[in-house]
Amino acid sequence: MRLTSAAFENGGAIPDRFTCDGVDVSPGLSLVDVPTDAVSLVLVMEDPDAPGGTWDHWIAYDIPVVTEIAENVGELGVPGTNSWGAAGYGGPCPPSGAHRYSFTISAVDSDLGLNRGATKAEVLAALEGNVLAEATLMGTYSR
């Protein structure tokens, strides 16, 4: 499985539009080679370079199997709780320096069945033993 975006290349700079310095909308994402037996998708966007430890920007699960996620998608699948304590996408907004932002999509053999607002830890625990394939797209951003 492979994850790409028309907005930025893997390892490239994330445009301001998708950050707190722009309009803070989610970038469009494209998936290829999703396993045919996948039942749902899980998306986790995180910043491993945050000063206090990894910062969760976007958690979504029980996403219907798709090959395209539209830009500014709004609610995607069942929204989890990000590090701001909110549901949905929160774009890059590093306090200093360049940070890496990874978008990871997992193809899953079932729905996770978690309640709305699950944390990343809860989502990752529910994923154990259920991932058919995984793909990551990494972008960078500095202010």
SENURO-237193 format. One line per field, with one value per residue (C-alpha): residue number from 1; residue in three letters; x, y, z. Coordinates in steps of 0.2 Angstrom, whole numbers. Layout:
n: c(NUM,...)
res: c(Ala,...)
x: c(X,...)
y: c(Y,...)
z: c(Z,...)
% end
This chain:
n: c(1,2,3,4,5,6,7,8,9,10,11,12,13,14,15,16,17,18,19,20,21,22,23,24,25,26,27,28,29,30,31,32,33,34,35,36,37,38,39,40,41,42,43,44,45,46,47,48,49,50,51,52,53,54,55,56,57,58,59,60,61,62,63,64,65,66,67,68,69,70,71,72,73,74,75,76,77,78,79,80,81,82,83,84,85,86,87,88,89,90,91,92,93,94,95,96,97,98,99,100,101,102,103,104,105,106,107,108,109,110,111,112,113,114,115,116,117,118,119,120,121,122,123,124,125,126,127,128,129,130,131,132,133,134,135,136,137,138,139,140,141,142,143)
res: c(Met,Arg,Leu,Thr,Ser,Ala,Ala,Phe,Glu,Asn,Gly,Gly,Ala,Ile,Pro,Asp,Arg,Phe,Thr,Cys,Asp,Gly,Val,Asp,Val,Ser,Pro,Gly,Leu,Ser,Leu,Val,Asp,Val,Pro,Thr,Asp,Ala,Val,Ser,Leu,Val,Leu,Val,Met,Glu,Asp,Pro,Asp,Ala,Pro,Gly,Gly,Thr,Trp,Asp,His,Trp,Ile,Ala,Tyr,Asp,Ile,Pro,Val,Val,Thr,Glu,Ile,Ala,Glu,Asn,Val,Gly,Glu,Leu,Gly,Val,Pro,Gly,Thr,Asn,Ser,Trp,Gly,Ala,Ala,Gly,Tyr,Gly,Gly,Pro,Cys,Pro,Pro,Ser,Gly,Ala,His,Arg,Tyr,Ser,Phe,Thr,Ile,Ser,Ala,Val,Asp,Ser,Asp,Leu,Gly,Leu,Asn,Arg,Gly,Ala,Thr,Lys,Ala,Glu,Val,Leu,Ala,Ala,Leu,Glu,Gly,Asn,Val,Leu,Ala,Glu,Ala,Thr,Leu,Met,Gly,Thr,Tyr,Ser,Arg)
x: c(0,6,0,3,-3,-4,-1,17,30,36,49,44,37,19,11,5,-13,-13,-5,-10,-2,-14,-32,-28,-37,-32,-22,-30,-23,-22,-20,-15,-14,-26,-29,-45,-50,-48,-64,-59,-45,-37,-27,-15,-6,8,23,37,47,36,45,34,34,24,9,-6,-14,-27,-35,-48,-54,-68,-65,-74,-61,-57,-43,-45,-47,-53,-44,-53,-63,-71,-76,-68,-74,-75,-65,-53,-46,-30,-18,-28,-42,-52,-59,-53,-38,-26,-12,6,10,27,33,51,62,57,46,41,23,19,2,0,-15,-18,-29,-39,-48,-62,-70,-62,-79,-72,-83,-81,-66,-54,-36,-22,-17,-34,-34,-17,-21,-37,-26,-15,-17,-29,-18,-17,-6,1,8,16,18,30,30,40,35,44,37)
y: c(0,18,35,51,68,81,94,89,75,62,71,88,104,105,121,134,131,115,123,135,149,146,140,124,112,94,90,78,60,46,27,14,-5,-5,-24,-30,-38,-22,-18,-1,12,20,37,44,60,65,76,66,82,91,97,88,71,66,77,69,80,69,53,44,26,15,25,16,9,23,27,46,57,74,90,99,82,88,73,57,40,41,55,52,64,74,81,97,87,90,79,81,88,101,106,108,123,120,132,132,124,112,97,81,76,58,53,34,25,7,-5,-15,-32,-26,-10,-5,-2,11,25,42,52,37,42,37,24,16,16,8,-5,-10,-11,-25,-40,-32,-23,-29,-16,1,16,32,49,62,80,94,112,126,143)
z: c(0,-4,3,-7,-8,-22,-9,-5,-9,4,14,7,14,19,11,23,18,28,44,58,48,34,33,43,32,29,14,1,2,-11,-8,-20,-18,-3,1,-6,10,20,30,36,37,52,50,62,59,72,75,84,86,98,113,126,116,101,97,89,75,68,73,63,63,55,39,24,12,-1,-12,-11,5,-1,5,19,22,38,48,42,48,67,74,88,100,96,108,108,116,100,86,68,59,67,56,59,71,78,92,84,71,57,63,54,52,48,40,43,36,41,31,44,43,54,61,77,85,97,104,96,103,107,110,99,112,112,93,92,105,95,79,86,76,64,52,34,27,32,23,29,21,29,27,36,41,50,54)
% end
